[in-house]
Amino acid sequence: MRSLEKVKEEFEAVKNNESLNTLQKTMRFVCLMDELEHDYHTFIINPTDEQLASDEVKLYREISYARKF
């Protein structure tokens, strides 16, 4: 399991990589989200305010909002 810091670093690297097209970036973001769901249980139905304030959920949401469809 990677640290949140390492996942964030990869997210930033993908986001700023100009050689990747939008679809490639989105697919990598999905993989990062899958990793967070598996390792940090970030996919929560009806989350509490406390859960929404956690670092892992904040990062998950940031990655989610960066996707383009």
C-alpha positions in Angstrom: 0.0 0.0 0.0 1.4 3.4 -1.0 1.2 6.4 1.1 -1.2 9.2 0.3 1.7 11.4 -0.4 3.0 9.0 -3.1 -0.5 8.8 -4.7 -0.8 12.6 -4.6 2.7 12.9 -6.3 1.6 10.5 -9.1 -1.7 12.4 -9.5 0.2 15.7 -9.9 2.7 14.1 -12.3 -0.1 12.7 -14.5 -2.1 16.0 -14.3 0.9 18.0 -15.5 2.1 15.6 -18.1 1.5 17.3 -21.4 2.4 14.2 -23.5 -0.8 12.4 -22.3 -4.1 13.1 -23.9 -7.3 13.6 -21.9 -8.4 10.0 -22.2 -5.0 8.7 -21.0 -5.1 11.1 -18.0 -8.6 10.1 -17.2 -7.8 6.4 -17.3 -4.8 6.9 -15.0 -6.9 8.9 -12.6 -9.4 6.0 -12.5 -6.6 3.7 -11.6 -5.5 6.0 -8.8 -9.1 6.2 -7.5 -9.4 2.4 -7.6 -6.2 2.2 -5.6 -7.6 4.6 -3.0 -10.9 2.7 -2.8 -9.0 -0.6 -2.3 -6.4 0.6 0.2 -8.2 3.4 2.0 -11.9 2.5 1.6 -12.6 5.9 0.1 -15.8 5.0 -1.7 -18.5 5.7 1.0 -22.2 5.7 0.5 -23.7 8.6 2.6 -20.4 9.8 4.1 -20.3 11.7 7.4 -18.7 15.2 7.7 -15.8 13.5 9.5 -15.3 11.1 6.6 -15.5 13.9 4.0 -12.8 15.8 6.0 -10.3 12.9 5.9 -7.2 13.3 3.8 -7.8 10.2 1.8 -11.4 11.2 0.8 -10.2 14.8 -0.1 -7.6 13.3 -2.4 -10.1 10.9 -3.9 -12.5 13.7 -4.6 -9.7 15.9 -6.1 -8.7 13.1 -8.5 -12.4 12.4 -9.3 -13.0 16.1 -10.2 -9.9 16.1 -12.5 -11.4 13.5 -14.8 -12.9 14.6 -18.1 -15.6 12.6 -19.9 
